[in-house]
Amino acid sequence: MRFSHRMDGLPPYLFAEIERKVAEKKKAGVDVISLGIGDPDTPTPAHIVEEMQRQIADPANHRYPNNRGLDEFRQAVATFYKSRFGVDLDPETEVFPLLGSKEGIAHICFNFLDAGDVCLGADPGYPVYAGGPVLAGGEPVPLPLRPELGFQPDLASIPDDIVKRAKMLFVNYPNNPTGAVIENDFFEHLVEFGRRNDICIIHDNAYSEITFDGYVAPSFLETPGAKEAGIEFYSLSKTYNMTGWRIGAAVGNAEVIESLWRLKTNVDSGMFQALQRTAAFAMTSTQKPVREMCAIYQRRRDLVVGTLREIGIEVTPPKGTIYIWVPVPDGYTSAGFADMVLEKCAVVVPPGSGYGPSGEGFVRISLTAPEDRIAEALDRIKDNL
Ligand SMILES: *Cc1c(COP(=O)(O)O)cnc(C)c1O
């Protein structure tokens, strides 16, 4: 087969080797504990599952959906944004359904990038911030997030020639993988930067509802001028333990939404209406299960942070997300430490370098396992250090 050069440019899949080793160990009967994936371990709340059961039984939902999304879904997203963030959205022009944020991240690159165009993407960051631009024929440029700046990019340090070539920028707060949150005027700077340089800002909002210690995360669109600067991707995956359902939304700048819609009419045929109606229900009915889940994650977070402290690894307890970003002990690289932990402790933690060059020196611990399993994993690590 003669595959496209584009495929050669895709970043290597860094977890392939880890997955191979895990499979080998499991086959040999080893009790492997995975703190690797960012996939909620508790089920979708029962009231949402029951609504889906009702919707799926309705033949009206069995046809091709309209690509633009049901009014009911777009209205529910607008209602949620108004009540949760105080953000006004026009459901006609400023809301668009996505089959999960991931496809939105990949596809929107085709709306903006031609050969030679740059996409700035948080580093460490969600791997599609680099893969999407490559597929679209553009050039991903990492935007380093450093601990001393609270894992926010230093916009002023981006070289002028890169700024000139950049047409889009991906960031995400509360942040995967670092757990960093926004508590200052960074979004204001980002809006100003995007508008001054005509760079579309894309805020990948996957974790605004997963927060701790009373911290309430903002939407990027709360920032004055944000709708002129870009859009936000909202995902139901982490909020309602719906990762497998594939549902999210693009919200904000109407011109960008229109362009994304036009692109996607050529890619997919919209979202299953039963799912749109269930998502609308999830966003506008009780949010109590979300708070209960956050309490569970917060307990797990405290367990991890406390145990790491006993080992002599200091981490700031994150105020959001389902991850702890852990500096590796002296003398280890990210990959070396992850490898040691897998070989000696049978615990899977992804190396930070898998999320971009600035992730070197860290591993990511996911809070998506029951407390006793997390405790067991940390005990094993403690015994081997
Ligand atoms: C989980 C995650 C996503 C993916 O969301 P889906 O809606 O399930 O595709 C996107 N971005 C970040 C940063 C994530 O952690």
PDBQT file of the ligand as one rigid body, heavy atoms in Angstrom, charges set to zero:
ROOT
HETATM    1  C1  LIG A 401     -10.890  13.632  27.871  1.00  0.00    +0.000 C 
HETATM    2  C2  LIG A 401     -10.389  14.809  27.121  1.00  0.00    +0.000 A 
HETATM    3  C3  LIG A 401     -10.933  15.146  25.868  1.00  0.00    +0.000 A 
HETATM    4  C4  LIG A 401     -11.840  14.208  25.101  1.00  0.00    +0.000 C 
HETATM    5  O1  LIG A 401     -13.121  14.451  25.251  1.00  0.00    +0.000 OA
HETATM    6  P1  LIG A 401     -14.193  13.637  24.408  1.00  0.00    +0.000 P 
HETATM    7  O2  LIG A 401     -15.341  14.572  24.462  1.00  0.00    +0.000 OA
HETATM    8  O3  LIG A 401     -14.430  12.348  25.129  1.00  0.00    +0.000 OA
HETATM    9  O4  LIG A 401     -13.695  13.410  23.028  1.00  0.00    +0.000 OA
HETATM   10  C5  LIG A 401     -10.513  16.309  25.254  1.00  0.00    +0.000 A 
HETATM   11  N1  LIG A 401      -9.580  17.087  25.811  1.00  0.00    +0.000 NA
HETATM   12  C6  LIG A 401      -9.023  16.791  26.981  1.00  0.00    +0.000 A 
HETATM   13  C7  LIG A 401      -7.996  17.677  27.535  1.00  0.00    +0.000 C 
HETATM   14  C8  LIG A 401      -9.404  15.626  27.669  1.00  0.00    +0.000 A 
HETATM   15  O5  LIG A 401      -8.796  15.306  28.804  1.00  0.00    +0.000 OA
ENDROOT
TORSDOF 0
